[in-house]
C-alpha cells in the first residue's frame, strides 16, 4: 500500500497540485480568519502550513489523524459566515478523537475541490492499509524525521538522534555494528531499504523467536501440523481445523513458496501474532453477533449526557458537532435540552448557564443526517423540554417534518403491546423520550431530570433526594405534598402535538420500586442521578436489577460535575441500568470503559445484558453476588512491549521507563488492579515477563483495562497508552494488545505482548 501511495503521489493530478501548495484561509471563529499556505509533503502523509508562500513551514496535521472531510455547507462555523465567505469554497477537516475540526476556505471552488478530493483519496489509502503497510509507513515517517538535512540518506549521527526520539537507549558500539551491517553499499549512510534492514535488526524479537522454535522441529519453519498444534494448545482454538490453519498461513506467510508448501516462516508467524487473528479482542465479537430480537430493556444502550456540549457544563460551547461525534461513535441515546428561543425558534443549551445556544431544528437535522451512519439500530432522543406551548408546537413540527419516516410516531403494530419492541424491529427508527399527557389529562409533571445549571442540578438533587434519604419506600404524605408543591411552581403545560410523539419512552418520576411495580407500565422510563442510583444499588440492589428487567432506566452525571467529568458506568451496568449517560467529550478511564464495552457487537450501540440481568425473578445482587455464577481465575503474563511512544512533550529529552497496569472492573468484589515493575530507559522493546493473577466471581460483567505508564519516582506516572475490552471478548493464548491514546485513537505500531490463560473456578496463584 505504501508503494500504491507513492504511485498516486506521482500520478494523481490533485495530489500533485497539493504538493505544490495553495493559499487558504484558516477559520477559527467569526473574527479569526488567517491566510495560510498549505502544502502536502512528499511523503503523502503530512500537511504542513506556513504564514507566507516561501516562509518556514511547520506540521499542520497527519493524514492518519483525519477521520473525514466535509464540504462547507456541513460546517456549523462556515455556515455562520456565509455573508463573508462563500460556502462552496470552504471545507472542514474532521479529526479522530476530540481534536477540534479544521475549517478552511480556498480561493476558488476548484481549489477547494482539489483538496477535498485529494484528502478523501489519501484517507481511503491510509484506512485500507494492513498492519505491515502501516508499519512500512510508520518507518517512512521516522526516516523523514531522522533525515535532518532531507538528503534521503541517514548518517550514523542522524541515526543516533533518531534512536533517542524512538525511545531507544543503546550501547553506541552495538548500534554502530548494526548500522555497518545494514550499510550494504558501504557509503557510510543508510538509504531506503538499508534503513528498513537496520530497523529489522533493531526490532528482532527474541521472545517470539523462542516461542517459534519451541513448536518448530527445525527452527526454520512451522509445518501445517506444527502450526495447528500451536493454535490448539497455546491459542486455545479448540475447534481449529486444518482448513483454518491453511487459511491463516495463506493470509500471513509473506513468501509464495511458503504458501505453496503450507508452512509458516518466522516472519509469517510474527505477522500472524500482530494481526487481528492474533489480537486479544476476539474477531468473532467484532461483527453483530448477539441476539437483537429481545425487548429494548434487555440491552445496555450507549448513551450521552448533554450531547450538545463539547466543553464544560457552565461556559462550554454548544454545537451540533457534539451530536455528530456521539452518533458516529455508536451512541444510541442523545440528550436535547430545549428552551424558548428568539423569533419563535426553540434553542438547545444548558439552561441558566453561559453555554452557547444552537437552534433545535439544526440539532434535529443533524440527527436525521448522522443517526444511522454507524449503526442501523434505533436512536433515542431524550428530550428535556422547558419551552412554552407555542415553541413546543414548533418542536413537534420540526421533529415531524425533518425526521419524516425516520420518526417513530405510532406503535409498530398499531396496538399497544405487552413489552418493548426489539432493536431489530426498530431498525433505522428515531424514538422520542419525554413527558406524555395521561388519559386523565391531569397534566401533573413527574420528577424530571431537572438541570437548571447555575441553580445547580445538585441543588435539585439535594431538595428532592433529601426527601428519599432514609427510605426507599414511598415517602410520607406530607413529603409528597412538599415535592408536588415545588413542582407546581415551575410547571409548564405540555403541548399535545409534542406529547403524541412519545410512544414507547414516557418519562415518569421514580418514587420507589414498589410504586413502579404497582403503578407504572413497561413503556415508561425513569431517570436517576448518579447519586440516587448508587444509593439504590447499595440499599436495594436486587430490586433495582428486577426493576431493570421490565423497565428502562436512565442514569445521568451529578450536577456537581460542572467540568464534564464522568462517573464509572460499570457500577450502574452491574444493576442492569440500560442508559448510563456519559459526557462523551471528556476522555479518561470512565470513557475507556464505556468505549471498550461498546466495541463489541459491531459497535452498534446495543449490548445484550447477561441472562441473570434479564430474568425478572433474578436473585442477583450486584453488591453481594453469590453462586451459581461461574467464577474464573485469570493469569496474565505481561511479556514485552513494542515501539511505545513518548507522549509527554516536556520530557522530549528523556526515554520512557514503562510499566504495565492491569485493571479489572466488575462487581465490587471483582474490581482489582495489579502492575508490573518498570523497565528503565526502554520504550522501544521493553521486556517484563511478569505474571499477574486475578480471581473473578462474575466474569459476565467484568471489563479489563491495560494501561502502559511511564514511571516517574518524583511525581505521578505519565500515561502512554491503554486498551479496554470486555472479559467475554478476550482471546486466550499469546496475544498482542494494540494500544490506543487517551482519545481512543490507534497508537500503531505501539503494542504489548501477553499470554492469557483463563481457568474455571477460584484457585491459587500458580504463576
C-alpha positions in Angstrom: 0.0 0.0 0.0 2.9 2.4 0.7 4.0 1.8 -2.8 0.4 2.4 -4.1 0.5 5.7 -2.1 3.9 6.6 -3.7 2.4 5.8 -7.1 -0.6 8.0 -6.6 1.6 10.9 -5.4 3.4 10.9 -8.7 0.4 10.4 -11.0 -2.8 11.8 -9.4 -3.3 15.4 -10.6 -5.0 16.6 -7.3 -2.1 15.2 -5.2 0.5 16.8 -7.4 -1.2 20.2 -7.1 -1.5 19.8 -3.3 2.3 19.1 -3.1 2.9 22.4 -4.9 0.9 24.1 -2.1 -2.0 26.6 -2.1 -3.1 29.6 0.0 -6.3 29.1 2.1 -8.0 30.9 4.9 -7.9 29.1 8.2 -11.1 29.9 10.1 -11.3 29.5 13.9 -14.1 31.9 14.7 -16.2 34.6 13.2 -13.4 37.1 13.9 -10.4 34.8 13.2 -9.6 34.2 9.6 -5.9 34.0 8.7 -4.4 33.4 5.3 -2.0 30.4 5.4 -0.1 28.4 2.7 -0.9 24.7 3.0 1.2 22.0 1.2 1.1 18.2 1.2 4.5 16.9 2.0 6.3 14.5 -0.4 5.6 11.6 2.0 1.8 11.9 1.2 1.1 11.6 4.9 1.5 15.0 6.4 0.2 18.5 5.5 2.4 21.5 6.6 1.5 25.2 6.6 3.3 28.5 6.6 2.4 32.1 7.0 3.9 33.1 3.7 4.4 31.3 0.4 8.1 30.7 1.0 8.1 31.1 4.8 9.2 28.5 7.2 6.6 25.7 7.4 5.5 23.6 10.3 3.3 20.5 10.5 -0.4 21.1 10.4 -1.9 17.6 10.5 -1.2 14.0 9.7 -3.5 12.1 7.2 -3.7 9.2 9.7 -5.4 11.6 12.2 -8.1 12.5 9.7 -11.5 10.9 10.0 -13.3 12.6 7.1 -13.7 15.8 5.1 -17.0 17.7 4.9 -18.0 20.4 2.5 -18.6 24.0 3.6 -22.4 23.5 3.7 -22.0 21.0 6.5 -19.8 23.2 8.6 -21.5 24.9 11.5 -18.8 27.6 11.7 -18.6 28.3 7.9 -22.4 28.5 7.7 -22.3 31.3 10.2 -20.0 33.3 7.9 -22.0 33.0 4.6 -22.1 36.7 4.1 -18.3 37.0 4.3 -17.1 33.7 2.8 -18.6 31.6 0.0 -19.6 28.1 1.4 -18.7 26.4 -1.9 -15.0 27.4 -1.4 -15.0 26.0 2.2 -14.4 22.6 3.6 -13.8 21.0 7.0 -11.1 18.5 8.0 -12.5 16.3 10.8 -10.1 14.5 13.1 -10.3 11.3 15.1 -10.9 11.7 18.8 -11.6 15.1 20.4 -9.3 17.3 18.4 -11.1 20.4 17.0 -12.1 20.5 13.4 -10.0 22.5 10.9 -12.2 24.8 8.8 -10.5 26.0 5.6 -11.6 28.3 2.7 -9.8 28.2 -0.6 -9.5 30.9 -3.2 -11.8 29.2 -5.6 -14.4 26.4 -5.8 -11.9 24.4 -8.0 -9.1 24.6 -5.5 -11.4 23.6 -2.6 -12.5 20.6 -4.7 -8.8 19.6 -5.4 -8.1 19.5 -1.7 -11.3 17.7 -0.8 -10.8 15.0 -3.5 -7.1 14.6 -2.6 -7.7 14.3 1.1 -10.5 11.8 0.6 -8.2 9.7 -1.6 -5.4 9.8 1.0 -7.7 8.9 3.9 -9.0 6.0 1.9 -5.5 4.8 1.1 -4.4 5.0 4.8 -7.6 3.4 6.1 -7.2 0.3 3.9 -3.5 -0.3 4.9 -2.9 -3.6 6.7 -0.6 -3.9 9.7 2.6 -4.4 7.6 1.7 -1.5 5.4 1.1 0.8 8.4 4.4 -0.4 9.8 6.2 0.5 6.5 4.5 3.9 6.5 5.4 4.4 10.2 9.1 3.6 9.3 8.9 6.1 6.4 7.6 8.8 8.7 10.5 8.1 11.1 13.0 8.2 8.3 11.7 11.6 7.3 12.1 12.9 10.9 15.6 11.4 11.3 16.9 12.7 8.0 17.5 16.2 9.3 19.1 17.6 6.1 16.5 15.9 3.9 19.0 14.4 1.5 17.4 10.9 1.5 20.3 9.4 3.5 21.0 9.0 7.2 24.4 9.3 8.7 25.2 7.4 12.0 24.9 10.8 13.8 21.4 11.2 12.5 20.6 7.5 13.4 21.7 8.1 17.0 19.4 11.1 17.2 16.6 9.1 15.7 17.1 6.2 18.2 16.7 8.7 21.0 13.5 10.0 19.5 12.2 6.4 19.1 12.7 5.7 22.8 15.8 3.5 22.3 18.8 3.7 24.5 21.5 1.5 23.1 25.2 0.9 23.5 26.9 3.0 20.9 29.3 0.3 19.7 26.4 -2.2 19.3 24.3 0.5 17.4 27.3 1.2 15.1 27.7 -2.5 14.4 24.0 -2.8 13.3 24.5 0.4 11.3 27.5 -1.0 9.4 25.8 -4.4 8.8 22.8 -2.6 7.2 25.1 -0.2 5.1 25.5 -2.8 2.3 26.6 0.0 -0.2 29.3 0.9 2.3 28.5 4.6 1.7 28.6 5.5 5.4 24.9 6.3 5.2 21.6 4.4 5.2 19.1 4.8 2.4 15.6 3.4 2.0 15.9 -0.4 2.1 19.1 -0.2 4.2 17.2 1.7 6.9 14.5 -1.0 6.8 17.1 -3.7 7.4 18.6 -1.7 10.2 15.2 -1.4 11.8 14.6 -5.2 11.4 17.8 -5.9 13.2 16.9 -3.4 15.9 13.4 -5.0 16.4 14.4 -8.6 16.4 12.2 -10.2 19.0 13.9 -12.9 20.9 10.8 -13.8 22.9 8.8 -14.5 19.7 11.8 -16.4 18.1 12.0 -18.6 21.2 8.2 -19.3 21.0 8.5 -20.1 17.3 11.4 -22.5 17.9 9.6 -24.4 20.7 7.0 -25.5 18.1 9.2 -25.8 15.1 11.2 -29.1 14.6 14.0 -27.4 12.5 13.7 -23.9 14.0 13.2 -22.6 10.4 9.5 -23.1 9.7 6.3 -24.3 11.2 4.6 -27.1 9.2 0.9 -27.2 8.9 0.6 -29.7 11.7 3.0 -27.8 14.0 1.1 -24.6 13.5 -2.2 -26.5 14.1 -0.7 -27.8 17.4 0.2 -24.2 18.4 -3.3 -22.9 17.6 -5.0 -25.6 19.7 -2.6 -25.9 22.6 -1.5 -22.3 23.2 -4.1 -20.2 21.5 -6.9 -22.3 22.9 -8.5 -22.5 19.4 -10.2 -25.8 20.3 -12.3 -26.0 17.1 -9.4 -25.1 14.8 -9.3 -27.3 11.7 -6.5 -27.8 9.1 -8.5 -25.7 6.7 -8.5 -22.7 9.1 -4.7 -23.2 9.8 -4.1 -23.2 6.0 -6.2 -20.1 5.6 -4.1 -18.3 8.2 -0.8 -19.5 6.5 -2.1 -18.2 3.2 -3.1 -14.8 4.9 0.2 -14.2 6.8 3.1 -16.1 5.2 4.9 -13.4 3.0 6.7 -15.9 0.7 4.9 -17.6 -2.2 7.0 -20.7 -1.8 6.0 -21.0 1.9 2.3 -20.7 0.9 2.7 -23.4 -1.7 4.5 -25.7 0.8 1.9 -24.9 3.5 4.5 -23.7 6.0 4.9 -20.6 8.1 8.2 -18.8 8.4 9.3 -16.7 11.4 8.2 -13.5 9.6 4.8 -15.1 8.8 4.4 -16.2 12.4 5.1 -12.7 13.7 2.8 -11.3 11.2 0.0 -13.6 12.4 0.7 -12.7 16.1 0.4 -9.0 15.2 -2.8 -9.4 13.2 -6.5 -9.2 14.1 -6.4 -13.0 14.4 -3.6 -12.7 17.0 -5.3 -9.8 18.8 -6.5 -10.1 22.4 -10.0 -9.0 21.1 -11.8 -12.0 19.7 -12.6 -11.2 16.0 -15.9 -13.2 16.4 -17.1 -10.4 18.7 -16.4 -7.6 16.3 -19.4 -8.0 14.0 -23.0 -8.0 15.3 -23.1 -11.5 17.0 -25.7 -11.1 19.7 -29.5 -11.7 19.5 -31.0 -8.4 18.6 -34.7 -9.5 18.8 -35.2 -9.1 22.6 -37.0 -6.1 24.2 -35.1 -2.8 24.4 -34.8 -3.1 28.1 -32.7 -6.2 27.8 -29.8 -4.3 26.3 -27.1 -1.9 27.6 -27.6 1.2 25.3 -24.7 3.6 24.6 -25.9 6.9 25.9 -24.7 10.5 26.0 -25.3 13.3 28.5 -25.9 16.9 27.4 -24.8 15.8 24.0 -24.8 19.3 22.6 -21.8 20.3 24.8 -18.3 20.0 23.6 -16.8 21.5 26.7 -17.8 22.1 30.3 -21.3 22.5 31.8 -21.1 26.2 32.7 -19.4 28.1 29.9 -18.8 25.4 27.2 -19.7 25.6 23.6 -23.0 24.1 22.4 -22.5 22.6 19.0 -24.2 20.1 16.6 -20.6 18.7 16.4 -21.4 17.0 19.8 -24.3 15.1 18.2 -22.2 14.2 15.1 -19.3 12.8 17.2 -21.6 10.9 19.6 -23.6 9.3 16.8 -20.6 8.4 14.7 -19.0 6.6 17.7 -22.2 4.4 18.0 -24.1 6.4 20.7 -27.8 5.5 20.5 -29.3 7.8 23.1 -28.6 11.6 22.8 -29.9 14.3 25.1 -31.6 17.6 23.9 -32.3 20.4 26.4 -34.8 22.7 24.7 -35.7 26.3 25.7 -37.6 29.2 24.3 -35.5 31.0 21.7 -35.9 34.3 19.7 -38.2 34.6 16.7 -40.3 31.7 17.9 -37.5 29.2 17.3 -36.6 26.8 20.2 -32.9 26.7 21.2 -30.7 24.0 22.7 -28.3 24.8 25.6 -27.6 24.1 29.2 -30.3 26.3 30.9 -29.4 29.2 33.1 -25.7 28.9 32.3 -23.3 30.7 29.9 -23.1 27.8 27.4 -23.7 29.0 23.9 -27.0 28.2 22.1 -27.9 26.3 18.9 -31.2 26.0 17.1 -33.3 23.0 17.9 -34.1 22.5 14.2 -30.3 22.3 13.4 -29.9 19.6 16.1 -32.9 17.6 14.6 -31.4 18.0 11.1 -28.0 16.8 12.3 -29.6 13.7 14.0 -31.5 12.9 10.8 -28.3 13.0 8.8 -26.0 11.1 11.1 -28.3 8.8 13.1 -27.6 5.7 11.1 -24.2 6.2 9.6 -22.5 3.9 12.2 -25.4 1.7 13.3 -28.8 0.8 11.9 -30.3 0.3 15.4 -32.7 2.8 16.9 -31.7 6.2 18.2 -33.4 7.7 21.2 -33.9 11.5 21.5 -34.0 12.2 25.2 -36.0 15.5 25.3 -35.8 17.8 28.3 -38.4 20.4 27.3 -38.6 23.8 29.1 -40.5 25.6 26.3 -43.8 27.5 26.1 -46.8 25.8 24.5 -46.1 27.7 21.2 -42.5 26.7 20.9 -43.4 23.1 21.9 -45.7 23.1 18.8 -42.7 24.3 16.8 -40.6 21.5 18.2 -43.2 18.9 17.2 -43.4 20.4 13.7 -39.6 20.2 13.3 -39.4 16.6 14.6 -42.2 15.5 12.2 -41.1 17.4 9.1 -37.3 17.0 9.4 -37.2 13.3 10.6 -40.1 12.2 8.3 -40.3 8.4 8.1 -37.4 8.0 10.5 -39.5 9.2 13.4 -41.5 6.5 15.2 -44.9 8.2 15.6 -47.1 5.2 16.3 -46.7 1.8 17.9 -45.3 -0.8 15.5 -48.4 -2.9 15.1 -50.9 -0.1 15.7 -51.9 -1.5 19.1 -50.3 -1.3 22.5 -48.1 -4.4 23.0 -47.2 -6.0 26.3 -43.4 -5.4 26.1 -41.0 -3.0 24.4 -40.1 -3.7 20.8 -36.6 -5.0 19.9 -33.7 -3.2 18.3 -34.3 -5.3 15.3 -37.9 -4.3 15.0 -36.9 -0.6 15.4 -34.1 -0.6 12.8 -33.5 2.9 11.4 -36.1 4.5 13.6 -35.8 7.5 15.9 -37.7 7.4 19.2 -38.7 10.4 21.3 -38.3 10.0 25.1 -40.1 12.7 27.1 -43.2 13.7 29.0 -46.6 12.4 27.8 -50.1 13.5 28.7 -52.1 10.9 30.6 -55.5 9.8 29.5 -56.9 11.7 32.6 -55.3 14.9 31.3 -54.2 15.7 34.8 -51.0 17.3 33.4 -49.2 16.6 36.7 -45.5 16.7 35.9 -43.4 13.9 37.2 -39.9 14.4 38.7 -37.7 15.4 35.8 -34.0 15.2 35.1 -34.0 18.8 36.2 -30.7 20.6 35.3 -31.1 24.3 35.9 -27.4 24.9 35.6 -26.1 27.5 37.9 -29.0 26.9 40.2 -27.4 23.5 40.2 -28.6 20.1 39.2 -27.1 19.1 42.6 -29.4 21.6 44.2 -32.5 19.9 42.8 -30.8 16.6 43.9 -30.4 17.9 47.4 -34.0 19.3 47.5 -35.7 16.2 46.1 -33.2 13.4 47.1 -33.0 14.5 50.7 -36.7 13.5 51.0 -35.6 10.0 50.0 -32.5 9.9 52.2 -33.8 7.5 54.9 -36.3 5.4 53.0 -36.6 3.7 49.6 -40.3 3.1 50.2 -42.9 5.8 49.3 -42.5 9.0 51.3 -45.0 10.1 53.9 -47.9 12.0 52.5 -46.6 15.3 53.9 -43.3 14.9 51.9 -45.3 14.1 48.8 -47.2 17.3 49.1 -44.0 19.3 49.6 -42.5 17.8 46.4 -45.7 18.4 44.5 -45.8 22.0 45.7 -42.2 22.6 44.5 -43.1 21.1 41.1 -46.2 23.3 40.6 -44.1 26.4 40.8 -42.2 25.5 37.7 -44.9 23.6 35.9 -45.4 24.2 32.2 -48.4 22.9 30.2 -47.5 20.1 27.9 -48.4 20.5 24.2 -50.5 17.6 22.9 -48.7 17.7 19.5 -45.3 17.0 21.2 -46.8 14.6 23.7 -48.2 12.4 20.9 -44.7 11.8 19.5 -43.7 10.0 22.7 -44.6 6.4 22.0 -42.6 3.8 24.0 -40.5 6.1 26.2 -42.7 8.1 28.5 -40.7 9.8 31.3 -42.0 9.2 34.8 -40.8 10.1 38.2 -39.3 7.3 40.4 -40.7 7.1 43.9 -39.9 3.5 44.9 -39.6 0.1 43.3 -42.9 -0.9 44.9 -44.6 2.1 43.5 -43.2 1.5 40.0 -44.3 -2.2 40.0 -47.8 -1.2 41.2 -48.4 1.9 39.0 -46.1 2.0 36.0 -46.0 0.3 32.6 -43.2 -1.3 30.6 -43.2 1.7 28.2 -42.4 4.2 31.0 -38.8 5.2 31.9 -37.3 6.8 35.0 -34.2 8.9 35.2 -31.8 8.7 38.2 -29.0 11.0 39.2 -25.7 9.0 39.7 -26.0 9.8 43.5 -29.5 8.4 43.7 -28.8 5.3 41.5 -25.7 4.4 43.5 -27.6 4.7 46.8 -30.4 2.5 45.5 -27.9 -0.2 44.4 -26.4 -0.3 47.9 -29.9 -0.3 49.6 -31.9 -2.4 47.2 -29.6 -3.8 44.6 -31.7 -6.9 43.8 -34.9 -4.8 43.5 -33.1 -2.5 41.1 -31.9 -5.5 39.0 -35.5 -6.8 38.8 -36.9 -3.3 38.0 -34.5 -3.1 35.1 -35.7 -6.5 33.7 -39.0 -4.9 32.7 -38.5 -1.1 32.5 -35.8 1.1 31.2 -33.6 3.3 33.5 -31.5 6.3 32.5 -28.7 7.4 34.8 -27.1 10.9 34.4 -24.0 12.5 35.9 -24.3 14.6 39.0 -24.8 18.4 38.6 -21.6 18.8 40.6 -19.7 17.6 37.6 -19.5 21.1 36.0 -16.2 20.2 34.4 -18.0 17.5 32.4 -16.2 14.7 34.2 -17.6 11.2 34.3 -18.6 8.5 36.8 -17.6 4.9 36.2 -20.5 3.3 34.3 -19.6 -0.2 35.5 -21.4 0.2 38.8 -24.6 1.1 37.1 -24.4 -1.6 34.5 -23.9 -4.1 37.3 -27.5 -3.4 38.4 -28.8 -3.7 34.8 -29.3 0.1 34.1 -29.6 0.4 30.4 -28.9 4.0 29.6 -25.8 5.1 31.6 -25.3 8.6 30.1 -21.7 9.8 29.7 -20.1 13.2 29.0 -18.6 11.8 25.7 -16.4 14.9 25.2 -14.3 14.0 28.2 -11.5 11.4 27.8 -10.3 9.2 30.6 -10.7 5.9 32.4 -14.5 6.1 32.5 -14.9 6.7 28.7 -12.3 4.0 28.1 -14.6 1.6 29.9 -17.6 2.8 28.0 -15.8 2.6 24.6 -14.4 -0.8 25.5 -17.8 -2.2 26.4 -19.5 -1.0 23.2 -16.6 -2.0 21.0 -18.2 -5.4 20.7 -21.3 -6.4 18.7 -20.4 -4.4 15.7 -20.1 -1.2 17.7 -23.8 -0.9 17.1 -24.5 0.8 20.5 -26.5 -2.1 21.9 -25.1 -4.9 24.0 -27.3 -7.7 25.3 -27.3 -7.9 29.1 -26.2 -11.2 30.8 -29.2 -13.6 31.3 -29.2 -13.0 35.1 -29.9 -9.3 34.4 -32.8 -10.2 32.1 -34.7 -12.6 34.4 -37.5 -10.9 36.3 -37.1 -13.4 39.1 -33.3 -12.9 39.3 -31.8 -13.3 42.7 -28.6 -11.4 41.6 -27.4 -8.6 43.9 -24.5 -6.5 42.5 -23.1 -5.8 45.9 -23.4 -9.4 47.1 -23.1 -11.8 44.2 -23.4 -15.5 45.1 -23.4 -18.8 43.2 -24.3 -20.2 40.7 -22.3 -17.6 38.8 -19.2 -19.1 37.2 -16.2 -17.8 38.9 -12.9 -17.8 37.0 -9.2 -17.3 37.5 -7.2 -15.2 35.1 -3.5 -15.5 34.6 -1.9 -12.7 32.5 1.8 -12.9 31.7 2.9 -9.5 30.6 5.8 -10.4 28.3 7.1 -7.4 26.3 6.3 -4.0 24.7 6.9 -2.7 21.2 7.5 0.9 19.9 5.9 2.7 22.9 5.6 6.4 22.0 6.9 9.3 24.0 3.7 11.3 24.7 4.9 13.8 27.3 6.5 16.6 25.2 8.0 18.2 28.3 10.2 15.0 28.6 11.4 15.1 25.0 14.9 14.6 26.1 14.3 11.5 28.2 13.4 7.9 27.3 10.4 6.3 29.0 10.6 3.8 31.9 7.4 1.8 31.1 5.3 -0.4 33.3 2.0 -2.1 32.6 -1.0 -1.8 34.9 -3.9 -4.2 34.5 -7.3 -3.2 35.9 -10.4 -5.2 36.3 -13.8 -3.5 36.6 -16.9 -5.5 37.5 -18.9 -6.1 40.7 -17.3 -4.6 43.7 -15.6 -7.8 44.8 -14.0 -8.3 41.4 -12.6 -4.8 41.0 -8.9 -5.0 41.3 -5.6 -3.8 39.8 -2.0 -5.0 39.6 1.1 -3.8 37.8 4.5 -4.9 36.6 7.8 -3.5 37.6 9.1 -0.7 35.4 11.8 -1.2 32.7 14.4 1.5 32.8 15.1 3.6 29.7 13.4 1.4 27.1 10.2 2.3 25.3 11.3 0.6 22.2 11.3 -3.1 23.1 10.9 -3.4 26.9 10.7 -6.9 28.4 8.8 -7.6 31.7 8.0 -11.3 31.7 5.8 -11.0 34.8 2.6 -12.9 35.6 -0.4 -11.3 37.3 -3.3 -13.3 38.8 -6.9 -12.2 39.2 -9.9 -14.1 40.6 -13.3 -13.0 39.3 -16.7 -14.0 40.6 -18.9 -12.6 37.8 -16.9 -12.7 34.6 -20.0 -11.9 32.5 -19.8 -8.3 33.9 -16.0 -7.8 34.0 -14.1 -5.4 31.9 -10.3 -5.4 31.5 -8.1 -2.3 31.0 -4.5 -2.5 30.1 -2.6 0.8 30.8 1.0 1.5 29.9 2.6 4.2 32.1 5.9 6.0 32.2 7.3 5.5 35.7 8.2 8.7 37.5 9.6 8.5 41.0 9.2 12.2 41.6 5.5 12.6 40.6 2.6 10.8 39.1 3.3 8.3 36.4 2.6 9.6 32.9 0.0 7.9 30.7 1.4 6.3 27.5 -1.5 4.2 26.1 -4.4 1.9 27.0 -6.7 -0.8 25.7 -10.0 -1.8 27.3 -12.3 -4.8 26.5 -15.0 -7.0 27.9 -13.9 -10.2 29.6 -16.3 -12.1 27.3 -14.4 -10.8 24.2 -10.9 -11.8 25.4 -8.9 -14.4 23.5 -6.6 -16.8 25.4 -3.0 -17.6 24.4 -0.2 -15.4 23.1 -1.8 -12.1 22.1 -0.9 -8.6 21.1 -2.7 -5.6 22.6 -2.6 -2.7 20.2 -2.6 0.5 22.3 -4.9 3.5 22.0 -4.4 7.1 23.0 -6.4 8.9 25.7 -8.8 9.8 22.8 -9.1 6.2 21.7 -7.0 6.7 18.6 -4.6 3.9 17.4 -1.0 4.4 18.5 0.1 2.0 15.8 2.6 0.2 16.0 2.7 0.5 19.8 1.6 -2.7 21.5 2.2 -5.1 24.4 2.6 -8.8 24.0 0.9 -11.0 26.6 -0.1 -14.6 27.4 -3.6 -15.1 28.6 -4.9 -18.1 30.5 -8.4 -18.5 32.0 -9.2 -21.3 34.4 -12.6 -22.2 35.8 -13.2 -21.6 39.5 -11.2 -19.8 42.0 -7.7 -21.1 42.5 -4.4 -20.1 44.0 -1.8 -18.2 42.0 0.2 -20.8 40.2 2.4 -18.4 38.4 
